[in-house]
């Protein structure tokens, strides 16, 4: 028998696209990442990453870890992390 949380996580996976999955996997591999970090890792423009992160947040798979000054851009940014218990 499956737990309700497992069933909900599986249903979320059915709706996750390839681009969302790439962003998700990048955040997971980095532990915590800003949109800039995700974009650089994927070799994509940041404006292609930001909407995917937003979608992952709306799915409940990614959450804000903290805000801090980014070492490269020197701007205050949000660092994202995977929501524990909702790993893909």
PDB file of N, CA, C and O in Angstrom:
ATOM      1  N   UNK A   1       0.844  -1.188   0.000  1.00  0.00           N
ATOM      2  CA  UNK A   1       0.000   0.000   0.000  1.00  0.00           C
ATOM      3  C   UNK A   1       0.885   1.245   0.000  1.00  0.00           C
ATOM      4  O   UNK A   1       1.889   1.301   0.710  1.00  0.00           O
ATOM      5  N   UNK A   2       0.513   2.223  -0.786  1.00  0.00           N
ATOM      6  CA  UNK A   2       1.284   3.462  -0.897  1.00  0.00           C
ATOM      7  C   UNK A   2       0.741   4.515   0.048  1.00  0.00           C
ATOM      8  O   UNK A   2      -0.461   4.584   0.306  1.00  0.00           O
ATOM      9  N   UNK A   3       1.655   5.342   0.564  1.00  0.00           N
ATOM     10  CA  UNK A   3       1.228   6.452   1.409  1.00  0.00           C
ATOM     11  C   UNK A   3       0.634   7.540   0.535  1.00  0.00           C
ATOM     12  O   UNK A   3       0.976   7.668  -0.641  1.00  0.00           O
ATOM     13  N   UNK A   4      -0.261   8.322   1.123  1.00  0.00           N
ATOM     14  CA  UNK A   4      -0.919   9.394   0.379  1.00  0.00           C
ATOM     15  C   UNK A   4       0.101  10.377  -0.195  1.00  0.00           C
ATOM     16  O   UNK A   4      -0.069  10.859  -1.315  1.00  0.00           O
ATOM     17  N   UNK A   5       1.172  10.681   0.571  1.00  0.00           N
ATOM     18  CA  UNK A   5       2.179  11.626   0.084  1.00  0.00           C
ATOM     19  C   UNK A   5       2.892  11.083  -1.146  1.00  0.00           C
ATOM     20  O   UNK A   5       3.231  11.848  -2.048  1.00  0.00           O
ATOM     21  N   UNK A   6       3.124   9.783  -1.196  1.00  0.00           N
ATOM     22  CA  UNK A   6       3.766   9.173  -2.360  1.00  0.00           C
ATOM     23  C   UNK A   6       2.871   9.262  -3.593  1.00  0.00           C
ATOM     24  O   UNK A   6       3.343   9.516  -4.701  1.00  0.00           O
ATOM     25  N   UNK A   7       1.594   9.052  -3.386  1.00  0.00           N
ATOM     26  CA  UNK A   7       0.644   9.126  -4.495  1.00  0.00           C
ATOM     27  C   UNK A   7       0.582  10.549  -5.036  1.00  0.00           C
ATOM     28  O   UNK A   7       0.564  10.755  -6.250  1.00  0.00           O
ATOM     29  N   UNK A   8       0.550  11.530  -4.138  1.00  0.00           N
ATOM     30  CA  UNK A   8       0.511  12.930  -4.567  1.00  0.00           C
ATOM     31  C   UNK A   8       1.786  13.309  -5.315  1.00  0.00           C
ATOM     32  O   UNK A   8       1.723  14.004  -6.329  1.00  0.00           O
ATOM     33  N   UNK A   9       2.928  12.864  -4.833  1.00  0.00           N
ATOM     34  CA  UNK A   9       4.199  13.153  -5.500  1.00  0.00           C
ATOM     35  C   UNK A   9       4.214  12.534  -6.895  1.00  0.00           C
ATOM     36  O   UNK A   9       4.679  13.165  -7.844  1.00  0.00           O
ATOM     37  N   UNK A  10       3.717  11.321  -7.029  1.00  0.00           N
ATOM     38  CA  UNK A  10       3.679  10.660  -8.329  1.00  0.00           C
ATOM     39  C   UNK A  10       2.787  11.435  -9.299  1.00  0.00           C
ATOM     40  O   UNK A  10       3.144  11.625 -10.462  1.00  0.00           O
ATOM     41  N   UNK A  11       1.631  11.880  -8.817  1.00  0.00           N
ATOM     42  CA  UNK A  11       0.728  12.649  -9.680  1.00  0.00           C
ATOM     43  C   UNK A  11       1.393  13.930 -10.153  1.00  0.00           C
ATOM     44  O   UNK A  11       1.180  14.353 -11.290  1.00  0.00           O
ATOM     45  N   UNK A  12       2.189  14.550  -9.307  1.00  0.00           N
ATOM     46  CA  UNK A  12       2.910  15.761  -9.703  1.00  0.00           C
ATOM     47  C   UNK A  12       3.901  15.427 -10.816  1.00  0.00           C
ATOM     48  O   UNK A  12       4.085  16.216 -11.743  1.00  0.00           O
ATOM     49  N   UNK A  13       4.543  14.251 -10.727  1.00  0.00           N
ATOM     50  CA  UNK A  13       5.519  13.851 -11.746  1.00  0.00           C
ATOM     51  C   UNK A  13       4.885  13.675 -13.114  1.00  0.00           C
ATOM     52  O   UNK A  13       5.523  13.930 -14.136  1.00  0.00           O
ATOM     53  N   UNK A  14       3.641  13.244 -13.135  1.00  0.00           N
ATOM     54  CA  UNK A  14       2.972  13.055 -14.409  1.00  0.00           C
ATOM     55  C   UNK A  14       2.844  14.369 -15.166  1.00  0.00           C
ATOM     56  O   UNK A  14       2.757  14.382 -16.394  1.00  0.00           O
ATOM     57  N   UNK A  15       2.833  15.475 -14.428  1.00  0.00           N
ATOM     58  CA  UNK A  15       2.623  16.783 -15.037  1.00  0.00           C
ATOM     59  C   UNK A  15       3.911  17.579 -15.222  1.00  0.00           C
ATOM     60  O   UNK A  15       3.862  18.725 -15.669  1.00  0.00           O
ATOM     61  N   UNK A  16       5.050  17.004 -14.891  1.00  0.00           N
ATOM     62  CA  UNK A  16       6.300  17.747 -14.988  1.00  0.00           C
ATOM     63  C   UNK A  16       6.889  17.584 -16.385  1.00  0.00           C
ATOM     64  O   UNK A  16       6.987  16.476 -16.912  1.00  0.00           O
ATOM     65  N   UNK A  17       7.277  18.714 -16.969  1.00  0.00           N
ATOM     66  CA  UNK A  17       7.839  18.702 -18.317  1.00  0.00           C
ATOM     67  C   UNK A  17       9.352  18.502 -18.287  1.00  0.00           C
ATOM     68  O   UNK A  17       9.977  18.535 -17.227  1.00  0.00           O
ATOM     69  N   UNK A  18       9.917  18.298 -19.448  1.00  0.00           N
ATOM     70  CA  UNK A  18      11.360  18.054 -19.566  1.00  0.00           C
ATOM     71  C   UNK A  18      12.178  19.248 -19.084  1.00  0.00           C
ATOM     72  O   UNK A  18      13.179  19.070 -18.389  1.00  0.00           O
ATOM     73  N   UNK A  19      11.766  20.457 -19.442  1.00  0.00           N
ATOM     74  CA  UNK A  19      12.501  21.648 -19.013  1.00  0.00           C
ATOM     75  C   UNK A  19      12.398  21.850 -17.502  1.00  0.00           C
ATOM     76  O   UNK A  19      13.365  22.249 -16.853  1.00  0.00           O
ATOM     77  N   UNK A  20      11.230  21.574 -16.955  1.00  0.00           N
ATOM     78  CA  UNK A  20      11.050  21.662 -15.507  1.00  0.00           C
ATOM     79  C   UNK A  20      11.925  20.634 -14.806  1.00  0.00           C
ATOM     80  O   UNK A  20      12.541  20.925 -13.781  1.00  0.00           O
ATOM     81  N   UNK A  21      11.975  19.438 -15.361  1.00  0.00           N
ATOM     82  CA  UNK A  21      12.779  18.375 -14.770  1.00  0.00           C
ATOM     83  C   UNK A  21      14.263  18.723 -14.782  1.00  0.00           C
ATOM     84  O   UNK A  21      14.978  18.432 -13.824  1.00  0.00           O
ATOM     85  N   UNK A  22      14.725  19.340 -15.859  1.00  0.00           N
ATOM     86  CA  UNK A  22      16.139  19.751 -15.925  1.00  0.00           C
ATOM     87  C   UNK A  22      16.453  20.793 -14.854  1.00  0.00           C
ATOM     88  O   UNK A  22      17.504  20.725 -14.217  1.00  0.00           O
ATOM     89  N   UNK A  23      15.558  21.750 -14.651  1.00  0.00           N
ATOM     90  CA  UNK A  23      15.748  22.751 -13.594  1.00  0.00           C
ATOM     91  C   UNK A  23      15.710  22.088 -12.225  1.00  0.00           C
ATOM     92  O   UNK A  23      16.535  22.384 -11.360  1.00  0.00           O
ATOM     93  N   UNK A  24      14.760  21.201 -12.036  1.00  0.00           N
ATOM     94  CA  UNK A  24      14.631  20.484 -10.770  1.00  0.00           C
ATOM     95  C   UNK A  24      15.910  19.706 -10.462  1.00  0.00           C
ATOM     96  O   UNK A  24      16.451  19.797  -9.360  1.00  0.00           O
ATOM     97  N   UNK A  25      16.381  18.951 -11.432  1.00  0.00           N
ATOM     98  CA  UNK A  25      17.597  18.154 -11.238  1.00  0.00           C
ATOM     99  C   UNK A  25      18.811  19.032 -10.949  1.00  0.00           C
ATOM    100  O   UNK A  25      19.685  18.650 -10.171  1.00  0.00           O
ATOM    101  N   UNK A  26      18.865  20.201 -11.570  1.00  0.00           N
ATOM    102  CA  UNK A  26      19.978  21.122 -11.336  1.00  0.00           C
ATOM    103  C   UNK A  26      19.943  21.655  -9.910  1.00  0.00           C
ATOM    104  O   UNK A  26      20.974  21.701  -9.238  1.00  0.00           O
ATOM    105  N   UNK A  27      18.774  22.052  -9.449  1.00  0.00           N
ATOM    106  CA  UNK A  27      18.648  22.526  -8.061  1.00  0.00           C
ATOM    107  C   UNK A  27      19.034  21.403  -7.106  1.00  0.00           C
ATOM    108  O   UNK A  27      19.753  21.625  -6.131  1.00  0.00           O
ATOM    109  N   UNK A  28      18.560  20.218  -7.388  1.00  0.00           N
ATOM    110  CA  UNK A  28      18.863  19.075  -6.523  1.00  0.00           C
ATOM    111  C   UNK A  28      20.363  18.807  -6.481  1.00  0.00           C
ATOM    112  O   UNK A  28      20.912  18.544  -5.411  1.00  0.00           O
ATOM    113  N   UNK A  29      21.028  18.869  -7.627  1.00  0.00           N
ATOM    114  CA  UNK A  29      22.461  18.572  -7.657  1.00  0.00           C
ATOM    115  C   UNK A  29      23.283  19.668  -6.974  1.00  0.00           C
ATOM    116  O   UNK A  29      24.332  19.389  -6.393  1.00  0.00           O
ATOM    117  N   UNK A  30      22.807  20.913  -7.046  1.00  0.00           N
ATOM    118  CA  UNK A  30      23.533  22.019  -6.414  1.00  0.00           C
ATOM    119  C   UNK A  30      23.181  22.173  -4.931  1.00  0.00           C
ATOM    120  O   UNK A  30      23.908  22.830  -4.186  1.00  0.00           O
ATOM    121  N   UNK A  31      22.090  21.580  -4.510  1.00  0.00           N
ATOM    122  CA  UNK A  31      21.647  21.703  -3.119  1.00  0.00           C
ATOM    123  C   UNK A  31      20.752  22.918  -2.944  1.00  0.00           C
ATOM    124  O   UNK A  31      19.572  22.787  -2.618  1.00  0.00           O
ATOM    125  N   UNK A  32      21.301  24.067  -3.156  1.00  0.00           N
ATOM    126  CA  UNK A  32      20.563  25.330  -3.153  1.00  0.00           C
ATOM    127  C   UNK A  32      21.118  26.149  -4.303  1.00  0.00           C
ATOM    128  O   UNK A  32      22.331  26.196  -4.509  1.00  0.00           O
ATOM    129  N   UNK A  33      20.230  26.800  -5.057  1.00  0.00           N
ATOM    130  CA  UNK A  33      20.701  27.505  -6.251  1.00  0.00           C
ATOM    131  C   UNK A  33      19.816  28.690  -6.565  1.00  0.00           C
ATOM    132  O   UNK A  33      18.598  28.639  -6.395  1.00  0.00           O
ATOM    133  N   UNK A  34      20.446  29.758  -7.026  1.00  0.00           N
ATOM    134  CA  UNK A  34      19.736  30.916  -7.554  1.00  0.00           C
ATOM    135  C   UNK A  34      19.440  30.662  -9.024  1.00  0.00           C
ATOM    136  O   UNK A  34      20.056  29.798  -9.647  1.00  0.00           O
ATOM    137  N   UNK A  35      18.502  31.412  -9.576  1.00  0.00           N
ATOM    138  CA  UNK A  35      18.161  31.260 -10.996  1.00  0.00           C
ATOM    139  C   UNK A  35      19.398  31.414 -11.877  1.00  0.00           C
ATOM    140  O   UNK A  35      19.548  30.703 -12.871  1.00  0.00           O
ATOM    141  N   UNK A  36      20.274  32.336 -11.515  1.00  0.00           N
ATOM    142  CA  UNK A  36      21.513  32.553 -12.272  1.00  0.00           C
ATOM    143  C   UNK A  36      22.349  31.265 -12.305  1.00  0.00           C
ATOM    144  O   UNK A  36      22.864  30.885 -13.357  1.00  0.00           O
ATOM    145  N   UNK A  37      22.481  30.607 -11.168  1.00  0.00           N
ATOM    146  CA  UNK A  37      23.276  29.378 -11.074  1.00  0.00           C
ATOM    147  C   UNK A  37      22.677  28.267 -11.937  1.00  0.00           C
ATOM    148  O   UNK A  37      23.394  27.525 -12.608  1.00  0.00           O
ATOM    149  N   UNK A  38      21.353  28.172 -11.905  1.00  0.00           N
ATOM    150  CA  UNK A  38      20.664  27.157 -12.699  1.00  0.00           C
ATOM    151  C   UNK A  38      20.901  27.416 -14.190  1.00  0.00           C
ATOM    152  O   UNK A  38      21.210  26.501 -14.954  1.00  0.00           O
ATOM    153  N   UNK A  39      20.750  28.671 -14.579  1.00  0.00           N
ATOM    154  CA  UNK A  39      20.938  29.040 -15.985  1.00  0.00           C
ATOM    155  C   UNK A  39      22.360  28.747 -16.452  1.00  0.00           C
ATOM    156  O   UNK A  39      22.557  28.218 -17.546  1.00  0.00           O
ATOM    157  N   UNK A  40      23.341  29.083 -15.639  1.00  0.00           N
ATOM    158  CA  UNK A  40      24.732  28.842 -16.016  1.00  0.00           C
ATOM    159  C   UNK A  40      25.016  27.347 -16.118  1.00  0.00           C
ATOM    160  O   UNK A  40      25.701  26.910 -17.043  1.00  0.00           O
ATOM    161  N   UNK A  41      24.504  26.569 -15.187  1.00  0.00           N
ATOM    162  CA  UNK A  41      24.725  25.118 -15.205  1.00  0.00           C
ATOM    163  C   UNK A  41      24.105  24.484 -16.446  1.00  0.00           C
ATOM    164  O   UNK A  41      24.674  23.568 -17.039  1.00  0.00           O
ATOM    165  N   UNK A  42      22.922  24.988 -16.833  1.00  0.00           N
ATOM    166  CA  UNK A  42      22.227  24.428 -17.995  1.00  0.00           C
ATOM    167  C   UNK A  42      22.691  25.040 -19.310  1.00  0.00           C
ATOM    168  O   UNK A  42      22.366  24.531 -20.383  1.00  0.00           O
ATOM    169  N   UNK A  43      23.453  26.138 -19.230  1.00  0.00           N
ATOM    170  CA  UNK A  43      23.896  26.811 -20.438  1.00  0.00           C
ATOM    171  C   UNK A  43      22.753  27.488 -21.175  1.00  0.00           C
ATOM    172  O   UNK A  43      22.737  27.537 -22.405  1.00  0.00           O
ATOM    173  N   UNK A  44      21.797  28.012 -20.415  1.00  0.00           N
ATOM    174  CA  UNK A  44      20.624  28.656 -20.990  1.00  0.00           C
ATOM    175  C   UNK A  44      20.508  30.087 -20.474  1.00  0.00           C
ATOM    176  O   UNK A  44      21.066  30.413 -19.426  1.00  0.00           O
ATOM    177  N   UNK A  45      19.794  30.937 -21.195  1.00  0.00           N
ATOM    178  CA  UNK A  45      19.529  32.278 -20.679  1.00  0.00           C
ATOM    179  C   UNK A  45      18.662  32.207 -19.425  1.00  0.00           C
ATOM    180  O   UNK A  45      17.818  31.321 -19.291  1.00  0.00           O
ATOM    181  N   UNK A  46      18.877  33.136 -18.523  1.00  0.00           N
ATOM    182  CA  UNK A  46      18.138  33.125 -17.254  1.00  0.00           C
ATOM    183  C   UNK A  46      16.635  33.259 -17.475  1.00  0.00           C
ATOM    184  O   UNK A  46      15.845  32.733 -16.691  1.00  0.00           O
ATOM    185  N   UNK A  47      16.234  33.962 -18.542  1.00  0.00           N
ATOM    186  CA  UNK A  47      14.800  34.143 -18.773  1.00  0.00           C
ATOM    187  C   UNK A  47      14.098  32.867 -19.223  1.00  0.00           C
ATOM    188  O   UNK A  47      12.870  32.842 -19.308  1.00  0.00           O
ATOM    189  N   UNK A  48      14.850  31.807 -19.511  1.00  0.00           N
ATOM    190  CA  UNK A  48      14.228  30.507 -19.801  1.00  0.00           C
ATOM    191  C   UNK A  48      14.136  29.651 -18.549  1.00  0.00           C
ATOM    192  O   UNK A  48      13.371  28.688 -18.504  1.00  0.00           O
ATOM    193  N   UNK A  49      14.911  29.999 -17.538  1.00  0.00           N
ATOM    194  CA  UNK A  49      14.940  29.244 -16.289  1.00  0.00           C
ATOM    195  C   UNK A  49      13.901  29.763 -15.292  1.00  0.00           C
ATOM    196  O   UNK A  49      13.225  28.980 -14.624  1.00  0.00           O
ATOM    197  N   UNK A  50      13.782  31.079 -15.201  1.00  0.00           N
ATOM    198  CA  UNK A  50      12.905  31.695 -14.208  1.00  0.00           C
ATOM    199  C   UNK A  50      11.459  31.180 -14.279  1.00  0.00           C
ATOM    200  O   UNK A  50      10.887  30.869 -13.234  1.00  0.00           O
ATOM    201  N   UNK A  51      10.852  31.079 -15.457  1.00  0.00           N
ATOM    202  CA  UNK A  51       9.480  30.549 -15.503  1.00  0.00           C
ATOM    203  C   UNK A  51       9.387  29.089 -15.058  1.00  0.00           C
ATOM    204  O   UNK A  51       8.395  28.689 -14.447  1.00  0.00           O
ATOM    205  N   UNK A  52      10.412  28.295 -15.359  1.00  0.00           N
ATOM    206  CA  UNK A  52      10.392  26.883 -14.952  1.00  0.00           C
ATOM    207  C   UNK A  52      10.470  26.753 -13.427  1.00  0.00           C
ATOM    208  O   UNK A  52       9.801  25.906 -12.835  1.00  0.00           O
ATOM    209  N   UNK A  53      11.286  27.591 -12.804  1.00  0.00           N
ATOM    210  CA  UNK A  53      11.391  27.572 -11.341  1.00  0.00           C
ATOM    211  C   UNK A  53      10.053  27.987 -10.729  1.00  0.00           C
ATOM    212  O   UNK A  53       9.615  27.404  -9.737  1.00  0.00           O
ATOM    213  N   UNK A  54       9.415  28.978 -11.310  1.00  0.00           N
ATOM    214  CA  UNK A  54       8.102  29.413 -10.826  1.00  0.00           C
ATOM    215  C   UNK A  54       7.100  28.262 -10.911  1.00  0.00           C
ATOM    216  O   UNK A  54       6.329  28.036  -9.978  1.00  0.00           O
ATOM    217  N   UNK A  55       7.111  27.547 -12.012  1.00  0.00           N
ATOM    218  CA  UNK A  55       6.205  26.407 -12.175  1.00  0.00           C
ATOM    219  C   UNK A  55       6.494  25.325 -11.141  1.00  0.00           C
ATOM    220  O   UNK A  55       5.569  24.733 -10.586  1.00  0.00           O
ATOM    221  N   UNK A  56       7.772  25.066 -10.883  1.00  0.00           N
ATOM    222  CA  UNK A  56       8.140  24.077  -9.867  1.00  0.00           C
ATOM    223  C   UNK A  56       7.667  24.516  -8.486  1.00  0.00           C
ATOM    224  O   UNK A  56       7.236  23.688  -7.684  1.00  0.00           O
ATOM    225  N   UNK A  57       7.744  25.812  -8.208  1.00  0.00           N
ATOM    226  CA  UNK A  57       7.239  26.341  -6.936  1.00  0.00           C
ATOM    227  C   UNK A  57       5.739  26.122  -6.838  1.00  0.00           C
ATOM    228  O   UNK A  57       5.234  25.697  -5.799  1.00  0.00           O
ATOM    229  N   UNK A  58       5.036  26.409  -7.905  1.00  0.00           N
ATOM    230  CA  UNK A  58       3.580  26.240  -7.914  1.00  0.00           C
ATOM    231  C   UNK A  58       3.169  24.781  -7.760  1.00  0.00           C
ATOM    232  O   UNK A  58       2.092  24.489  -7.241  1.00  0.00           O
ATOM    233  N   UNK A  59       4.017  23.873  -8.204  1.00  0.00           N
ATOM    234  CA  UNK A  59       3.769  22.435  -8.038  1.00  0.00           C
ATOM    235  C   UNK A  59       4.101  21.960  -6.630  1.00  0.00           C
ATOM    236  O   UNK A  59       3.758  20.842  -6.246  1.00  0.00           O
ATOM    237  N   UNK A  60       4.767  22.810  -5.868  1.00  0.00           N
ATOM    238  CA  UNK A  60       5.147  22.442  -4.513  1.00  0.00           C
ATOM    239  C   UNK A  60       6.409  21.607  -4.446  1.00  0.00           C
ATOM    240  O   UNK A  60       6.661  20.951  -3.435  1.00  0.00           O
ATOM    241  N   UNK A  61       7.215  21.618  -5.513  1.00  0.00           N
ATOM    242  CA  UNK A  61       8.432  20.816  -5.553  1.00  0.00           C
ATOM    243  C   UNK A  61       9.674  21.599  -5.137  1.00  0.00           C
ATOM    244  O   UNK A  61      10.674  21.010  -4.726  1.00  0.00           O
ATOM    245  N   UNK A  62       9.610  22.935  -5.243  1.00  0.00           N
ATOM    246  CA  UNK A  62      10.745  23.803  -4.937  1.00  0.00           C
ATOM    247  C   UNK A  62      10.258  24.914  -4.007  1.00  0.00           C
ATOM    248  O   UNK A  62       9.128  25.386  -4.127  1.00  0.00           O
ATOM    249  N   UNK A  63      11.120  25.322  -3.085  1.00  0.00           N
ATOM    250  CA  UNK A  63      10.773  26.399  -2.168  1.00  0.00           C
ATOM    251  C   UNK A  63      11.971  27.319  -1.958  1.00  0.00           C
ATOM    252  O   UNK A  63      13.106  26.963  -2.274  1.00  0.00           O
ATOM    253  N   UNK A  64      11.703  28.493  -1.427  1.00  0.00           N
ATOM    254  CA  UNK A  64      12.765  29.440  -1.116  1.00  0.00           C
ATOM    255  C   UNK A  64      13.572  28.904   0.052  1.00  0.00           C
ATOM    256  O   UNK A  64      13.013  28.533   1.084  1.00  0.00           O
ATOM    257  N   UNK A  65      14.882  28.865  -0.111  1.00  0.00           N
ATOM    258  CA  UNK A  65      15.771  28.448   0.976  1.00  0.00           C
ATOM    259  C   UNK A  65      16.169  29.669   1.796  1.00  0.00           C
ATOM    260  O   UNK A  65      16.074  29.665   3.023  1.00  0.00           O
ATOM    261  N   UNK A  66      16.618  30.722   1.099  1.00  0.00           N
ATOM    262  CA  UNK A  66      17.010  31.973   1.748  1.00  0.00           C
ATOM    263  C   UNK A  66      17.306  33.010   0.672  1.00  0.00           C
ATOM    264  O   UNK A  66      17.367  32.697  -0.517  1.00  0.00           O
ATOM    265  N   UNK A  67      17.489  34.247   1.116  1.00  0.00           N
ATOM    266  CA  UNK A  67      17.910  35.330   0.220  1.00  0.00           C
ATOM    267  C   UNK A  67      19.306  35.747   0.648  1.00  0.00           C
ATOM    268  O   UNK A  67      19.616  35.807   1.838  1.00  0.00           O
ATOM    269  N   UNK A  68      20.143  36.033  -0.342  1.00  0.00           N
ATOM    270  CA  UNK A  68      21.514  36.437  -0.055  1.00  0.00           C
ATOM    271  C   UNK A  68      22.081  37.161  -1.270  1.00  0.00           C
ATOM    272  O   UNK A  68      21.518  37.125  -2.364  1.00  0.00           O
ATOM    273  N   UNK A  69      23.192  37.806  -1.045  1.00  0.00           N
ATOM    274  CA  UNK A  69      23.884  38.487  -2.139  1.00  0.00           C
ATOM    275  C   UNK A  69      24.629  37.440  -2.958  1.00  0.00           C
ATOM    276  O   UNK A  69      25.392  36.638  -2.420  1.00  0.00           O
ATOM    277  N   UNK A  70      24.396  37.460  -4.258  1.00  0.00           N
ATOM    278  CA  UNK A  70      25.028  36.475  -5.136  1.00  0.00           C
ATOM    279  C   UNK A  70      26.486  36.875  -5.361  1.00  0.00           C
ATOM    280  O   UNK A  70      26.765  38.048  -5.612  1.00  0.00           O
ATOM    281  N   UNK A  71      27.416  35.932  -5.278  1.00  0.00           N
ATOM    282  CA  UNK A  71      28.836  36.257  -5.394  1.00  0.00           C
ATOM    283  C   UNK A  71      29.265  36.744  -6.787  1.00  0.00           C
ATOM    284  O   UNK A  71      30.294  37.408  -6.914  1.00  0.00           O
ATOM    285  N   UNK A  72      28.507  36.429  -7.807  1.00  0.00           N
ATOM    286  CA  UNK A  72      28.871  36.844  -9.160  1.00  0.00           C
ATOM    287  C   UNK A  72      28.119  38.107  -9.585  1.00  0.00           C
ATOM    288  O   UNK A  72      28.723  39.051 -10.094  1.00  0.00           O
ATOM    289  N   UNK A  73      26.800  38.123  -9.374  1.00  0.00           N
ATOM    290  CA  UNK A  73      25.996  39.262  -9.818  1.00  0.00           C
ATOM    291  C   UNK A  73      25.998  40.408  -8.803  1.00  0.00           C
ATOM    292  O   UNK A  73      25.682  41.546  -9.150  1.00  0.00           O
ATOM    293  N   UNK A  74      26.347  40.115  -7.575  1.00  0.00           N
ATOM    294  CA  UNK A  74      26.344  41.080  -6.465  1.00  0.00           C
ATOM    295  C   UNK A  74      24.963  41.663  -6.197  1.00  0.00           C
ATOM    296  O   UNK A  74      24.841  42.760  -5.650  1.00  0.00           O
ATOM    297  N   UNK A  75      23.943  40.944  -6.574  1.00  0.00           N
ATOM    298  CA  UNK A  75      22.560  41.337  -6.296  1.00  0.00           C
ATOM    299  C   UNK A  75      21.995  40.393  -5.248  1.00  0.00           C
ATOM    300  O   UNK A  75      22.442  39.255  -5.102  1.00  0.00           O
ATOM    301  N   UNK A  76      21.007  40.891  -4.523  1.00  0.00           N
ATOM    302  CA  UNK A  76      20.303  40.024  -3.587  1.00  0.00           C
ATOM    303  C   UNK A  76      19.361  39.133  -4.390  1.00  0.00           C
ATOM    304  O   UNK A  76      18.518  39.620  -5.143  1.00  0.00           O
ATOM    305  N   UNK A  77      19.515  37.837  -4.221  1.00  0.00           N
ATOM    306  CA  UNK A  77      18.731  36.867  -4.987  1.00  0.00           C
ATOM    307  C   UNK A  77      18.125  35.836  -4.046  1.00  0.00           C
ATOM    308  O   UNK A  77      18.517  35.720  -2.885  1.00  0.00           O
ATOM    309  N   UNK A  78      17.176  35.105  -4.565  1.00  0.00           N
ATOM    310  CA  UNK A  78      16.576  34.001  -3.817  1.00  0.00           C
ATOM    311  C   UNK A  78      17.289  32.720  -4.213  1.00  0.00           C
ATOM    312  O   UNK A  78      17.483  32.436  -5.395  1.00  0.00           O
ATOM    313  N   UNK A  79      17.671  31.962  -3.216  1.00  0.00           N
ATOM    314  CA  UNK A  79      18.226  30.630  -3.444  1.00  0.00           C
ATOM    315  C   UNK A  79      17.103  29.625  -3.229  1.00  0.00           C
ATOM    316  O   UNK A  79      16.375  29.691  -2.238  1.00  0.00           O
ATOM    317  N   UNK A  80      16.973  28.706  -4.158  1.00  0.00           N
ATOM    318  CA  UNK A  80      15.912  27.703  -4.148  1.00  0.00           C
ATOM    319  C   UNK A  80      16.444  26.371  -3.664  1.00  0.00           C
ATOM    320  O   UNK A  80      17.628  26.070  -3.812  1.00  0.00           O
ATOM    321  N   UNK A  81      15.560  25.579  -3.087  1.00  0.00           N
ATOM    322  CA  UNK A  81      15.896  24.223  -2.665  1.00  0.00           C
ATOM    323  C   UNK A  81      14.711  23.312  -2.942  1.00  0.00           C
ATOM    324  O   UNK A  81      13.578  23.767  -3.104  1.00  0.00           O
ATOM    325  N   UNK A  82      14.995  22.029  -2.993  1.00  0.00           N
ATOM    326  CA  UNK A  82      13.957  21.025  -3.195  1.00  0.00           C
ATOM    327  C   UNK A  82      13.157  20.888  -1.908  1.00  0.00           C
ATOM    328  O   UNK A  82      13.732  20.868  -0.820  1.00  0.00           O
ATOM    329  N   UNK A  83      11.844  20.792  -2.021  1.00  0.00           N
ATOM    330  CA  UNK A  83      10.997  20.586  -0.857  1.00  0.00           C
ATOM    331  C   UNK A  83      11.210  19.159  -0.370  1.00  0.00           C
ATOM    332  O   UNK A  83      11.016  18.200  -1.117  1.00  0.00           O
ATOM    333  N   UNK A  84      11.608  19.032   0.882  1.00  0.00           N
ATOM    334  CA  UNK A  84      11.874  17.700   1.446  1.00  0.00           C
ATOM    335  C   UNK A  84      10.595  16.862   1.441  1.00  0.00           C
ATOM    336  O   UNK A  84       9.511  17.348   1.764  1.00  0.00           O
ATOM    337  N   UNK A  85      10.750  15.620   1.076  1.00  0.00           N
ATOM    338  CA  UNK A  85       9.614  14.704   1.023  1.00  0.00           C
ATOM    339  C   UNK A  85       8.888  14.739  -0.315  1.00  0.00           C
ATOM    340  O   UNK A  85       7.943  13.979  -0.523  1.00  0.00           O
ATOM    341  N   UNK A  86       9.321  15.615  -1.230  1.00  0.00           N
ATOM    342  CA  UNK A  86       8.685  15.697  -2.541  1.00  0.00           C
ATOM    343  C   UNK A  86       9.708  15.538  -3.644  1.00  0.00           C
ATOM    344  O   UNK A  86       9.575  16.132  -4.714  1.00  0.00           O
ATOM    345  N   UNK A  87      10.723  14.743  -3.389  1.00  0.00           N
ATOM    346  CA  UNK A  87      11.753  14.536  -4.401  1.00  0.00           C
ATOM    347  C   UNK A  87      11.177  13.775  -5.590  1.00  0.00           C
ATOM    348  O   UNK A  87      10.312  12.912  -5.438  1.00  0.00           O
ATOM    349  N   UNK A  88      11.670  14.110  -6.763  1.00  0.00           N
ATOM    350  CA  UNK A  88      11.222  13.461  -8.006  1.00  0.00           C
ATOM    351  C   UNK A  88      12.028  12.203  -8.203  1.00  0.00           C
ATOM    352  O   UNK A  88      11.828  11.488  -9.184  1.00  0.00           O
TER     353      UNK A  88
END
